[in-house]
Amino acid sequence: MTETARRLTRKGQATHDRIVAAAARLMLEQGVARTTIEDIQAAAGVSPSQLYHYFPGKDALVTAVVDHQATQALDVQQTCLQRLDTIDSLGRWRDVMVNILTEMQCVGGCPLGSLASDLSESDPVARTQLAAAFARWQDLIREGLADMQARGELASEADPGELAVAMLAAVQGGLLLSQVSRDPAPLRIAVDTMIDHLHALTRPAVP
């Protein structure tokens, strides 16, 4: 959260959040470059002076949007992954992601992935933000796998860090293919393939 956001009144915070939410929606729908300040003003229902009171320019808005999307995505992931106690529980995590994607009719894909495609080569500040968000997502998966390994369910020679990278790559690739095909099957197949691989590395859980 920016220093400005910390000083806002309740009404000001609501206006700030409405602007960020409108910008996030537009940038996901039509891309960052094609989203103008005027588009965001109209979508948020604010005047130019109101918008510039909270954000001095588009770069500041992009920074806020990346923070917003990272918080939204990681809140969902943390809710699921903090209950990761067995490899089978990965199936419940997969179901949550597939259900969300189905409800969205596979439109938009992963908000973080979309922003990464848009910004990684043109905005070093946003790239750093996004790298940190993906690193946290990866850590959530790694922590769950490490817990399984500590319980004796995952073989000791398995590398939770590398497996977490592979799982996140499978999720991101599956989300992209599902977005293009408008079918959640690629996401389900990608994650299930990783789960099958993990099952091959499992040992009976220690009581």
Contacts in CASP RR format, 6 or more apart in sequence:
PFRMAT RR
TARGET T0000
AUTHOR 0000-0000-0000
METHOD contacts of the structure
MODEL  1
MTETARRLTRKGQATHDRIVAAAARLMLEQGVARTTIEDIQAAAGVSPSQ
LYHYFPGKDALVTAVVDHQATQALDVQQTCLQRLDTIDSLGRWRDVMVNI
LTEMQCVGGCPLGSLASDLSESDPVARTQLAAAFARWQDLIREGLADMQA
RGELASEADPGELAVAMLAAVQGGLLLSQVSRDPAPLRIAVDTMIDHLHA
LTRPAVP
1 67 0 8 1.000
2 60 0 8 1.000
2 64 0 8 1.000
4 16 0 8 1.000
4 54 0 8 1.000
5 13 0 8 1.000
5 16 0 8 1.000
5 54 0 8 1.000
8 16 0 8 1.000
15 44 0 8 1.000
15 46 0 8 1.000
15 50 0 8 1.000
15 54 0 8 1.000
16 54 0 8 1.000
18 44 0 8 1.000
18 45 0 8 1.000
18 46 0 8 1.000
19 40 0 8 1.000
19 44 0 8 1.000
19 46 0 8 1.000
19 50 0 8 1.000
19 51 0 8 1.000
19 54 0 8 1.000
19 55 0 8 1.000
19 61 0 8 1.000
20 61 0 8 1.000
20 64 0 8 1.000
20 65 0 8 1.000
20 68 0 8 1.000
21 44 0 8 1.000
21 68 0 8 1.000
22 40 0 8 1.000
22 43 0 8 1.000
22 44 0 8 1.000
22 45 0 8 1.000
23 35 0 8 1.000
23 40 0 8 1.000
23 43 0 8 1.000
23 44 0 8 1.000
23 61 0 8 1.000
23 64 0 8 1.000
23 65 0 8 1.000
24 65 0 8 1.000
24 68 0 8 1.000
24 69 0 8 1.000
24 111 0 8 1.000
25 43 0 8 1.000
26 35 0 8 1.000
26 39 0 8 1.000
26 40 0 8 1.000
26 43 0 8 1.000
27 35 0 8 1.000
27 62 0 8 1.000
27 65 0 8 1.000
27 115 0 8 1.000
27 118 0 8 1.000
28 69 0 8 1.000
28 108 0 8 1.000
28 111 0 8 1.000
28 114 0 8 1.000
28 115 0 8 1.000
29 108 0 8 1.000
31 114 0 8 1.000
31 118 0 8 1.000
32 62 0 8 1.000
32 115 0 8 1.000
32 118 0 8 1.000
32 119 0 8 1.000
33 118 0 8 1.000
37 48 0 8 1.000
37 51 0 8 1.000
37 57 0 8 1.000
37 58 0 8 1.000
37 61 0 8 1.000
40 51 0 8 1.000
40 61 0 8 1.000
41 47 0 8 1.000
41 48 0 8 1.000
41 51 0 8 1.000
44 51 0 8 1.000
55 61 0 8 1.000
55 64 0 8 1.000
59 123 0 8 1.000
59 125 0 8 1.000
62 119 0 8 1.000
62 123 0 8 1.000
62 126 0 8 1.000
63 125 0 8 1.000
63 126 0 8 1.000
63 129 0 8 1.000
65 115 0 8 1.000
66 115 0 8 1.000
66 119 0 8 1.000
66 126 0 8 1.000
66 129 0 8 1.000
66 130 0 8 1.000
66 133 0 8 1.000
67 129 0 8 1.000
69 111 0 8 1.000
69 112 0 8 1.000
69 115 0 8 1.000
70 112 0 8 1.000
70 129 0 8 1.000
70 130 0 8 1.000
70 132 0 8 1.000
70 133 0 8 1.000
70 136 0 8 1.000
72 111 0 8 1.000
73 110 0 8 1.000
73 111 0 8 1.000
73 112 0 8 1.000
73 133 0 8 1.000
73 137 0 8 1.000
74 133 0 8 1.000
74 136 0 8 1.000
74 137 0 8 1.000
74 140 0 8 1.000
76 96 0 8 1.000
76 100 0 8 1.000
77 137 0 8 1.000
77 140 0 8 1.000
78 140 0 8 1.000
80 92 0 8 1.000
80 93 0 8 1.000
80 96 0 8 1.000
81 93 0 8 1.000
81 140 0 8 1.000
81 141 0 8 1.000
81 143 0 8 1.000
81 144 0 8 1.000
82 140 0 8 1.000
83 89 0 8 1.000
83 92 0 8 1.000
84 90 0 8 1.000
84 93 0 8 1.000
84 141 0 8 1.000
84 143 0 8 1.000
84 144 0 8 1.000
84 145 0 8 1.000
84 147 0 8 1.000
84 148 0 8 1.000
85 147 0 8 1.000
85 148 0 8 1.000
86 148 0 8 1.000
86 153 0 8 1.000
86 205 0 8 1.000
87 148 0 8 1.000
87 153 0 8 1.000
87 154 0 8 1.000
87 195 0 8 1.000
87 198 0 8 1.000
87 199 0 8 1.000
87 202 0 8 1.000
90 191 0 8 1.000
90 194 0 8 1.000
90 195 0 8 1.000
90 198 0 8 1.000
91 191 0 8 1.000
91 195 0 8 1.000
93 191 0 8 1.000
94 187 0 8 1.000
94 188 0 8 1.000
94 191 0 8 1.000
94 192 0 8 1.000
94 195 0 8 1.000
97 171 0 8 1.000
97 175 0 8 1.000
97 187 0 8 1.000
97 191 0 8 1.000
98 184 0 8 1.000
98 187 0 8 1.000
98 188 0 8 1.000
101 109 0 8 1.000
101 175 0 8 1.000
101 178 0 8 1.000
101 184 0 8 1.000
101 187 0 8 1.000
102 184 0 8 1.000
105 182 0 8 1.000
106 178 0 8 1.000
106 179 0 8 1.000
106 181 0 8 1.000
106 182 0 8 1.000
106 183 0 8 1.000
106 184 0 8 1.000
107 179 0 8 1.000
107 182 0 8 1.000
108 114 0 8 1.000
108 179 0 8 1.000
109 175 0 8 1.000
109 176 0 8 1.000
109 178 0 8 1.000
109 179 0 8 1.000
110 171 0 8 1.000
110 172 0 8 1.000
110 175 0 8 1.000
110 176 0 8 1.000
112 130 0 8 1.000
112 133 0 8 1.000
112 134 0 8 1.000
112 137 0 8 1.000
113 130 0 8 1.000
113 172 0 8 1.000
113 175 0 8 1.000
113 176 0 8 1.000
115 126 0 8 1.000
115 130 0 8 1.000
116 127 0 8 1.000
116 130 0 8 1.000
116 134 0 8 1.000
119 126 0 8 1.000
119 127 0 8 1.000
119 130 0 8 1.000
120 126 0 8 1.000
120 127 0 8 1.000
120 130 0 8 1.000
121 127 0 8 1.000
134 168 0 8 1.000
137 168 0 8 1.000
138 161 0 8 1.000
138 164 0 8 1.000
138 165 0 8 1.000
138 168 0 8 1.000
139 164 0 8 1.000
141 163 0 8 1.000
141 164 0 8 1.000
141 167 0 8 1.000
141 168 0 8 1.000
142 160 0 8 1.000
142 161 0 8 1.000
142 163 0 8 1.000
142 164 0 8 1.000
144 160 0 8 1.000
145 154 0 8 1.000
145 158 0 8 1.000
145 160 0 8 1.000
145 161 0 8 1.000
145 163 0 8 1.000
145 164 0 8 1.000
145 198 0 8 1.000
146 160 0 8 1.000
146 161 0 8 1.000
148 154 0 8 1.000
149 155 0 8 1.000
149 156 0 8 1.000
149 158 0 8 1.000
149 160 0 8 1.000
151 205 0 8 1.000
151 206 0 8 1.000
152 203 0 8 1.000
152 205 0 8 1.000
152 206 0 8 1.000
153 202 0 8 1.000
153 203 0 8 1.000
153 204 0 8 1.000
153 205 0 8 1.000
153 206 0 8 1.000
154 160 0 8 1.000
154 198 0 8 1.000
154 201 0 8 1.000
154 202 0 8 1.000
154 203 0 8 1.000
155 201 0 8 1.000
155 202 0 8 1.000
155 203 0 8 1.000
158 201 0 8 1.000
163 194 0 8 1.000
163 198 0 8 1.000
166 194 0 8 1.000
166 197 0 8 1.000
167 191 0 8 1.000
167 194 0 8 1.000
170 190 0 8 1.000
170 191 0 8 1.000
170 193 0 8 1.000
170 194 0 8 1.000
171 187 0 8 1.000
171 190 0 8 1.000
171 191 0 8 1.000
173 186 0 8 1.000
173 187 0 8 1.000
173 190 0 8 1.000
174 186 0 8 1.000
174 187 0 8 1.000
174 189 0 8 1.000
174 190 0 8 1.000
174 191 0 8 1.000
175 187 0 8 1.000
177 186 0 8 1.000
177 187 0 8 1.000
177 190 0 8 1.000
178 184 0 8 1.000
178 185 0 8 1.000
178 186 0 8 1.000
178 187 0 8 1.000
END
